[in-house]
Amino acid sequence: MIFYRTLVFIANSQDHFKLQDHNCPSLKDPSMDIRVPVCPICDKPVPIKRGDDPNIRMNQHIQSNCSDLEPKNDSKCRKKGCTTKMLVPMLCTECGLSFCVKHRLEVDHQCQGKPAKPTPLIKKTLFSSSNNSSNKQPQTSRLEMERQRRERANAANQRNQDIARLQAKAKQGKITDNEQIQLAKLLSLKDKDGKCIVC
């Protein structure tokens, strides 16, 4: 008997599957009225939590350029024409995109680097009252550049003196571990200046 009722209900539901067609008691239940709005731009349904305003959620979706529905972990290589799916994406340090092992190097995916942010155009007026102040600024920057050059020269002289002192201690065998570390750091800084560290 139960089996028969189930078949009758299924047959009845196929004919009257809409709530209005079979006078369902759940017709006026607000929890049964579930609608998912579709984005007019990307034609994808935008999920909304119950109780949230669909207009606010749709606005957030459109303001994010419809990208909030895309999967967060993109497992495809970004190299044009490559269809390799990656278990572990390799991020390029220059452009920040993920590539497969074969295209992970900048040379392999013709890396263009990060796109430059557009800078706003500054309108210059012909009749500017700041002509006198513009003459003072280059002098200030020249003075600042001269001061920085002197500081760099003093730092290089001090570094050379410290290197000579620590190398003399090392030749005598009286250098401590901390001084060895300091000597290695100083030598690496001297190497960055483009000079030979052996001489």
C-alpha positions as CSV (number, residue, x, y, z in Angstrom):
1,M,0.0,0.0,0.0
2,I,2.8,2.5,0.8
3,F,4.5,1.5,-2.4
4,Y,1.3,2.3,-4.3
5,R,1.0,5.7,-2.6
6,T,4.6,6.6,-3.6
7,L,3.9,5.8,-7.2
8,V,0.8,7.8,-7.2
9,F,2.6,10.8,-5.6
10,I,5.4,10.5,-8.2
11,A,2.9,10.3,-11.1
12,N,1.1,13.3,-9.5
13,S,4.3,15.2,-9.1
14,Q,5.3,14.8,-12.7
15,D,2.0,16.3,-13.8
16,H,2.0,19.1,-11.1
17,F,5.5,19.7,-10.0
18,K,5.0,23.4,-9.5
19,L,3.8,24.5,-6.1
20,Q,0.8,26.4,-7.5
21,D,-0.4,23.4,-9.6
22,H,-1.0,21.0,-6.7
23,N,-2.1,23.5,-4.0
24,C,0.9,22.8,-1.8
25,P,0.7,23.9,1.8
26,S,4.3,25.1,1.6
27,L,3.2,27.7,-1.0
28,K,3.0,30.5,1.5
29,D,6.0,29.4,3.5
30,P,8.7,32.2,3.0
31,S,11.6,29.7,3.6
32,M,10.6,27.8,0.5
33,D,10.8,30.9,-1.7
34,I,14.4,30.5,-2.8
35,R,15.6,32.4,-5.8
36,V,19.1,32.9,-7.0
37,P,19.8,36.1,-8.9
38,V,21.7,35.9,-12.2
39,C,24.4,38.4,-13.0
40,P,23.4,40.5,-16.0
41,I,27.1,40.9,-17.0
42,C,28.5,37.3,-16.7
43,D,25.2,35.4,-16.8
44,K,26.3,33.3,-13.8
45,P,24.1,32.7,-10.7
46,V,25.4,34.7,-7.7
47,P,25.0,32.8,-4.4
48,I,23.4,34.7,-1.5
49,K,23.1,33.6,2.1
50,R,19.6,33.5,3.5
51,G,18.6,36.7,5.0
52,D,21.1,38.8,3.0
53,D,20.0,41.5,0.7
54,P,20.4,40.2,-2.9
55,N,21.0,43.8,-4.2
56,I,24.0,44.3,-1.9
57,R,25.5,40.9,-2.9
58,M,24.9,41.6,-6.6
59,N,26.5,45.0,-6.2
60,Q,29.6,43.4,-4.6
61,H,29.8,40.8,-7.3
62,I,29.7,43.4,-10.1
63,Q,32.2,45.7,-8.3
64,S,34.7,42.8,-8.1
65,N,34.4,42.5,-11.9
66,C,32.6,39.2,-11.6
67,S,35.8,37.6,-10.3
68,D,34.5,36.4,-7.0
69,L,32.9,33.4,-8.6
70,E,36.2,32.2,-10.2
71,P,38.1,29.4,-8.3
72,K,40.7,30.8,-5.9
73,N,43.4,28.2,-6.7
74,D,44.0,28.3,-10.4
75,S,45.7,25.1,-11.3
76,K,46.3,25.9,-15.0
77,C,49.5,27.2,-16.4
78,R,49.2,30.9,-17.5
79,K,51.5,30.4,-20.5
80,K,49.4,30.8,-23.7
81,G,48.8,27.4,-25.3
82,C,49.9,25.4,-22.3
83,T,47.2,23.1,-20.8
84,T,49.2,21.6,-18.0
85,K,47.3,21.3,-14.7
86,M,49.6,21.9,-11.8
87,L,49.6,20.2,-8.4
88,V,51.9,22.9,-7.1
89,P,51.8,26.2,-9.0
90,M,55.1,28.1,-9.4
91,L,54.6,31.8,-8.9
92,C,56.8,34.1,-11.0
93,T,58.5,36.7,-8.8
94,E,58.3,39.3,-11.6
95,C,54.7,39.2,-12.8
96,G,53.1,37.2,-9.9
97,L,51.3,34.7,-12.2
98,S,51.4,30.9,-11.7
99,F,53.1,28.7,-14.2
100,C,53.9,25.0,-14.6
101,V,57.4,23.6,-14.0
102,K,58.2,23.8,-17.7
103,H,57.3,27.6,-17.9
104,R,58.3,28.7,-14.4
105,L,61.3,30.7,-15.6
106,E,60.9,34.3,-16.8
107,V,62.6,33.4,-20.1
108,D,60.2,30.5,-20.7
109,H,57.0,32.5,-20.4
110,Q,58.3,35.8,-21.9
111,C,57.7,37.6,-18.6
112,Q,56.8,41.3,-19.0
113,G,56.9,42.0,-15.3
114,K,54.2,43.6,-13.3
115,P,52.0,46.0,-15.4
116,A,52.8,49.6,-14.6
117,K,50.1,51.5,-12.7
118,P,48.8,54.4,-14.7
119,T,49.9,57.7,-13.3
120,P,47.5,60.6,-13.4
121,L,48.4,63.4,-15.8
122,I,49.4,66.6,-14.1
123,K,48.2,69.7,-15.8
124,K,50.8,72.4,-15.9
125,T,49.8,76.0,-16.2
126,L,51.9,78.5,-18.2
127,F,51.5,81.3,-15.7
128,S,52.8,79.7,-12.5
129,S,53.6,81.7,-9.5
130,S,56.1,79.2,-8.2
131,N,58.9,80.0,-10.7
132,N,61.2,81.3,-7.8
133,S,60.5,78.2,-5.7
134,S,61.4,75.9,-8.6
135,N,64.9,77.4,-8.8
136,K,65.5,76.7,-5.1
137,Q,64.5,73.0,-5.2
138,P,67.4,71.9,-7.5
139,Q,69.9,73.6,-5.2
140,T,68.4,71.8,-2.2
141,S,68.5,68.5,-4.0
142,R,72.2,69.1,-5.1
143,L,73.1,69.8,-1.5
144,E,71.3,66.7,-0.4
145,M,73.0,64.6,-3.1
146,E,76.4,66.0,-2.0
147,R,75.7,65.1,1.7
148,Q,74.7,61.6,0.7
149,R,77.8,61.2,-1.4
150,R,80.0,62.2,1.6
151,E,78.1,59.8,3.8
152,R,78.7,57.0,1.4
153,A,82.4,57.8,1.1
154,N,82.8,58.0,4.9
155,A,81.0,54.7,5.3
156,A,83.2,53.1,2.6
157,N,86.4,54.4,4.4
158,Q,85.1,53.1,7.8
159,R,84.3,49.7,6.2
160,N,87.8,49.5,4.7
161,Q,89.4,50.3,8.0
162,D,87.3,47.6,9.8
163,I,88.1,45.1,7.1
164,A,91.9,45.8,7.4
165,R,91.7,45.5,11.2
166,L,89.7,42.2,11.2
167,Q,92.0,40.7,8.5
168,A,95.0,41.6,10.6
169,K,93.4,39.8,13.6
170,A,92.6,36.8,11.4
171,K,96.2,36.5,10.2
172,Q,97.3,36.5,13.9
173,G,94.6,33.9,14.7
174,K,93.0,36.1,17.4
175,I,89.7,36.6,15.6
176,T,86.4,35.5,17.4
177,D,83.4,33.9,15.8
178,N,81.4,37.2,15.9
179,E,84.3,39.1,14.3
180,Q,84.5,36.4,11.5
181,I,80.8,37.0,10.8
182,Q,81.4,40.7,10.8
183,L,84.3,40.4,8.4
184,A,82.3,38.2,6.1
185,K,79.5,40.8,6.1
186,L,81.9,43.6,5.4
187,L,83.6,41.7,2.6
188,S,80.2,41.0,1.0
189,L,79.3,44.7,1.2
190,K,82.6,45.6,-0.4
191,D,81.9,43.0,-3.2
192,K,78.7,44.9,-3.9
193,D,80.6,48.0,-4.6
194,G,82.1,46.3,-7.6
195,K,85.6,45.9,-6.3
196,C,87.6,42.8,-5.9
197,I,87.5,41.3,-2.4
198,V,90.8,39.5,-2.7
199,C,93.0,42.6,-3.3
